[in-house]
Amino acid sequence: MGIRSSLLSSGLLKCTPFLGDDRLASEVRAVSSLALLYAFRMLGLFMVLPILVLYAGDYPGATPFTLGLALGIYGLTQAVFQIPLGLLSDFIGRKPVIIAGLLVFCAGSVLAGTAESVEWLIIGRALQGSGAIASTIMAMVADLTSEQNRTKAMAAIGASIGLSFSLAMILGPTVGAFGGLSVVFYFSAVLALIGVCIVIFLVPRPPQVGHSHRDSGAVPELIMQTLKNTELLRLNFGIFTLHALLMACFLAIPVVVESSLGIPRGKHWQVYLPMLAIALGVVLPLIMVAERNRKLKPVFLFAIAVLVVSQASLAVVPLAGWPFLLLMLLFFVAFNLLEACLPSLVSKLAPVGAKGTAMGVYSTSQFLGAFIGGSVGGYIFTLWGMDGLFAAGALCAAAWFAVAASMRTPRHLSSMCMGVQRESGAQCAIDVLTLPGVVEALWVEQEGLLYLKVDNRELDRSQLDDLIAAQ
């Protein structure tokens, strides 16, 4: 029900009239199944976040550093494998890569579940991350959806990720109460096997296109260009910092909730659930106001400032009672707001036809941040304790604010792509630039697609459709 609601809210069910009912129904089924698959995959990764340091603290070899490494190591292997596996799927097919990735994740979950030392726990978590299928799923979404619905389908996938994070904060402590960390990992393994069944029986077989769509997958020749883009680098640094702080905070937060607040670890969801609900209630109106009034940069900087304040305050305020809960709430509000703002900014600032590559580099930065946050955060915890950990987080967030403050105010542009006759594609890319609201255009003959960056306030869509139809 939640996935269908995401599709409705994202607009995928409000399709343009020339798509037939059968085609529309097929796209909805495809996106629903892939969103469910993505949610299961991320749920398995996120569930250990609020409980790992609590249950693994008794393992032989457990220290704040090794626990941090176990928490974040999946990010390193995700970062290493996600783009290569996405490119591999262009040649051997999406489904084989996704199924193999889910089986690797399952094996890593079982290994982590049977671990009796922190070293084997680290190896299991690293193996979990090696099944990096995020970019392949995004490419498959592009294969199975029409050009006019692709952005909406990506938004539905994004909604499923947010849903899985929130659900993981509740399920992790609840499932862990029945048998500790091992049960959580075995539950993750079962989710991976269900995911395999979803791929085999529910997800349609996509065409073997032999390339990634530029709005959904990385293009090798564009990677260096993306890495040299100053505006995108600021955002990559941002998502790196945000997920580093997330991992570092969860080295301390579960311990404080159990020891200082006196809440049993199996009931930690009673803390996370209301906080996430309040954060969502705050974040959604702010995002709507930012997008509608084109104030995304001020809201973005405000969220980073809140992050700085929450981290700095956690370093000096006694970690108990209502002050701690309030600061946790500020952290969750800032995190969720930034998590929503950053992909929107990447989409707006990425050059035409390079959004898939920009998002691939962005996701890699996110996973690397999780790895650094866990490992380096654990090392800082060892040296200077919780106060030092949060103080370091405040400095990192302040550095991010300094980097982001000089960011160019983004134009509120949307990405779109349209199918065009190959013989007229090059001329069409020139002609569309004469239309009000069309800012950039790129014709990609290999795909038979025209990629556009448009200002929806100025664009007359019927005029654009007429021009394309006349080619």
Long-range contacts (C-beta under 8 A, 24 or more apart in sequence): 2-163, 3-32, 3-35, 3-36, 3-39, 3-156, 3-160, 4-32, 6-35, 6-155, 6-156, 6-159, 6-160, 6-163, 7-31, 7-32, 7-35, 7-152, 7-156, 9-159, 10-152, 10-153, 10-155, 10-156, 10-159, 11-152, 11-155, 12-149, 12-152, 12-153, 12-156, 15-148, 15-149, 16-148, 19-146, 19-148, 19-149, 23-146, 26-144, 26-204, 27-144, 27-145, 27-146, 27-149, 27-153, 29-202, 29-204, 30-141, 30-144, 30-145, 30-203, 30-204, 31-141, 31-144, 31-145, 31-153, 31-156, 31-157, 33-198, 33-202, 33-203, 34-137, 34-140, 34-141, 34-144, 34-157, 34-203, 35-156, 35-157, 35-159, 35-160, 36-160, 36-198, 37-98, 37-137, 37-195, 37-198, 37-199, 37-203, 38-134, 38-137, 38-157, 38-160, 38-161, 38-164, 39-160, 39-161, 39-163, 39-164, 39-167, 40-164, 40-191, 40-192, 40-194, 40-195, 40-198, 41-102, 41-105, 41-133, 41-134, 41-137, 41-191, 41-192, 41-195, 42-160, 42-161, 42-164, 42-165, 42-168, 43-164, 43-167, 43-168, 43-171, 43-188, 43-191, 44-105, 44-109, 44-128, 44-187, 44-188, 44-189, 44-191, 44-192, 45-74, 45-128, 45-129, 45-168, 45-188, 46-164, 46-165, 46-168, 46-169, 46-172, 47-168, 47-171, 47-172, 47-175, 47-184, 47-187, 47-188, 48-172, 48-181, 48-184, 48-185, 48-188, 49-168, 49-169, 49-172, 49-246, 49-247, 49-250, 50-168, 50-169, 50-172, 50-173, 50-250, 50-253, 50-254, 50-268, 50-272, 51-172, 51-173, 51-176, 51-181, 51-184, 51-254, 51-265, 51-268, 52-181, 52-250, 53-250, 53-251, 53-254, 53-255, 54-176, 54-254, 54-255, 54-258, 54-265, 55-176, 55-180, 55-181, 55-265, 56-118, 56-121, 56-181, 59-115, 59-116, 59-117, 59-118, 59-121, 60-116, 60-117, 60-118, 61-117, 61-118, 61-119, 62-118, 63-118, 63-378, 63-382, 64-251, 64-378, 64-379, 64-381, 64-382, 65-375, 65-378, 65-379, 65-381, 65-382, 66-118, 66-119, 66-122, 66-378, 67-118, 67-251, 67-378, 68-247, 68-248, 68-251, 68-373, 68-374, 68-375, 68-376, 68-377, 68-378, 68-379, 68-381, 69-122, 69-374, 69-375, 69-378, 70-118, 70-121, 70-122, 70-125, 70-374, 71-125, 71-247, 71-250, 71-251, 71-374, 71-378, 72-247, 72-370, 72-371, 72-372, 72-373, 72-374, 72-375, 72-377, 73-122, 73-125, 73-126, 73-129, 73-371, 73-374, 73-375, 74-125, 74-126, 74-128, 74-129, 74-367, 74-370, 74-371, 75-129, 75-243, 75-247, 75-366, 75-367, 75-368, 75-369, 75-370, 75-371, 75-372, 75-374, 76-126, 76-129, 76-367, 76-368, 76-371, 77-126, 77-127, 77-128, 77-129, 77-130, 77-132, 78-129, 78-130, 78-132, 78-134, 78-367, 78-370, 79-364, 79-367, 79-368, 79-371, 80-130, 80-132, 81-129, 81-130, 81-132, 82-132, 82-133, 82-134, 82-135, 82-360, 82-363, 82-364, 82-367, 83-135, 83-218, 83-223, 83-360, 83-364, 85-132, 85-133, 85-135, 85-136, 86-135, 86-136, 86-138, 86-139, 86-212, 86-217, 86-218, 86-360, 87-212, 87-217, 87-218, 87-220, 89-136, 89-139, 89-140, 90-139, 90-209, 90-210, 90-211, 90-212, 90-217, 91-210, 93-206, 93-208, 94-136, 94-139, 94-140, 94-143, 94-206, 95-140, 95-199, 95-200, 95-203, 95-205, 95-206, 97-133, 97-136, 98-133, 98-136, 98-137, 98-140, 98-199, 99-196, 99-199, 99-200, 100-131, 101-131, 101-132, 101-133, 101-136, 102-131, 102-133, 102-192, 102-193, 102-195, 102-196, 102-199, 103-131, 103-192, 103-196, 104-128, 104-130, 104-131, 105-130, 105-131, 105-188, 105-192, 106-131, 106-189, 106-192, 106-193, 106-196, 109-185, 109-186, 109-188, 109-189, 109-192, 110-185, 110-186, 110-189, 112-181, 112-185, 113-181, 113-182, 113-183, 113-184, 113-185, 113-186, 113-189, 114-182, 124-185, 128-188, 129-367, 131-192, 134-363, 135-217, 135-218, 135-360, 135-363, 138-216, 138-217, 138-356, 138-359, 139-212, 139-213, 139-216, 139-217, 140-203, 140-206, 141-216, 142-212, 142-213, 142-215, 142-216, 142-217, 143-206, 143-207, 143-209, 143-213, 144-203, 144-204, 144-206, 147-416, 147-417, 147-418, 147-419, 147-449, 148-416, 148-418, 150-213, 150-215, 150-216, 150-417, 151-215, 151-414, 151-415, 151-416, 154-215, 154-216, 158-343, 162-336, 162-339, 162-340, 166-276, 166-280, 169-269, 169-272, 169-273, 169-276, 170-269, 170-272, 170-273, 171-269, 172-269, 173-265, 173-266, 173-267, 173-268, 173-269, 173-272, 174-266, 174-269, 176-265, 176-266, 177-264, 177-265, 177-266, 177-267, 211-446, 211-447, 212-356, 213-356, 213-417, 213-447, 213-449, 214-353, 214-354, 214-355, 214-356, 214-357, 214-417, 214-444, 214-447, 214-449, 214-451, 215-353, 215-355, 215-356, 215-415, 215-417, 215-451, 216-355, 216-356, 216-359, 217-356, 217-357, 217-360, 218-356, 218-357, 218-360, 218-361, 219-354, 219-356, 219-357, 222-353, 222-354, 222-357, 223-357, 223-360, 223-361, 225-351, 225-354, 225-357, 226-350, 226-354, 226-357, 226-358, 226-361, 227-361, 229-349, 229-350, 229-351, 229-358, 231-349, 231-407, 231-408, 232-346, 232-349, 232-350, 232-358, 232-361, 232-362, 234-403, 234-404, 234-407, 235-342, 235-345, 235-346, 235-349, 235-362, 236-361, 236-362, 236-365, 237-365, 237-400, 237-403, 238-304, 238-338, 238-342, 238-400, 238-403, 238-404, 239-342, 239-362, 239-365, 239-366, 239-369, 240-365, 240-366, 240-368, 240-369, 240-372, 241-369, 241-396, 241-397, 241-399, 241-400, 242-307, 242-335, 242-338, 242-339, 242-342, 242-366, 242-369, 242-400, 243-366, 243-367, 243-369, 243-370, 243-373, 244-369, 244-370, 244-372, 244-373, 244-376, 244-377, 244-396, 245-307, 245-311, 245-335, 245-373, 245-393, 245-396, 245-397, 246-335, 246-370, 246-373, 247-369, 247-370, 247-371, 247-373, 247-374, 247-377, 248-373, 248-374, 248-376, 248-377, 248-380, 248-381, 248-389, 248-392, 248-393, 249-331, 249-390, 249-393, 251-374, 251-377, 251-378, 251-381, 251-389, 252-319, 252-381, 252-386, 252-389, 252-390, 253-328, 255-386, 256-319, 256-320, 256-324, 256-386, 260-319, 260-320, 260-321, 260-324, 261-320, 261-321, 261-324, 261-325, 271-325, 271-328, 275-325, 275-328, 275-329, 275-332, 276-332, 276-336, 278-329, 278-332, 278-333, 279-329, 279-332, 279-333, 279-335, 279-336, 280-336, 282-333, 282-337, 283-333, 283-336, 283-337, 283-340, 286-337, 287-337, 287-340, 287-341, 290-341, 291-344, 291-412, 294-412, 296-341, 296-344, 296-345, 296-348, 296-410, 296-412, 297-407, 297-409, 297-410, 299-337, 299-341, 300-338, 300-341, 300-345, 300-404, 301-401, 301-404, 301-405, 303-333, 303-334, 303-337, 303-338, 303-341, 304-334, 304-338, 304-397, 304-400, 304-401, 304-404, 305-401, 306-330, 306-333, 306-334, 306-337, 307-331, 307-334, 307-335, 307-338, 307-397, 307-400, 308-394, 308-397, 308-398, 308-401, 310-334, 311-390, 311-391, 311-393, 311-394, 311-396, 311-397, 312-390, 312-391, 312-394, 314-390, 314-393, 315-387, 315-388, 315-390, 315-391, 315-393, 315-394, 316-387, 319-386, 345-410, 347-414, 347-415, 348-410, 348-411, 348-412, 348-413, 349-408, 349-410, 350-415, 351-440, 351-453, 352-415, 352-440, 352-441, 352-442, 352-451, 352-452, 352-453, 353-442, 353-444, 353-451, 355-415, 411-439, 411-455, 412-455, 412-456, 412-457, 413-439, 413-453, 413-454, 413-455, 414-453, 414-454, 414-455, 414-456, 415-451, 415-452, 415-453, 416-451, 416-452, 416-454, 417-449, 417-450, 417-451, 417-452, 418-449, 418-450, 418-452, 418-464, 418-468, 419-448, 419-449, 419-450, 420-448, 420-449, 420-450, 420-468, 420-471, 421-471, 422-448, 424-471, 425-450, 425-471, 427-471, 428-467, 428-468, 428-471, 431-467, 431-471, 432-464, 432-467, 432-468, 435-459, 435-460, 435-463, 435-464, 435-467, 436-460, 438-464
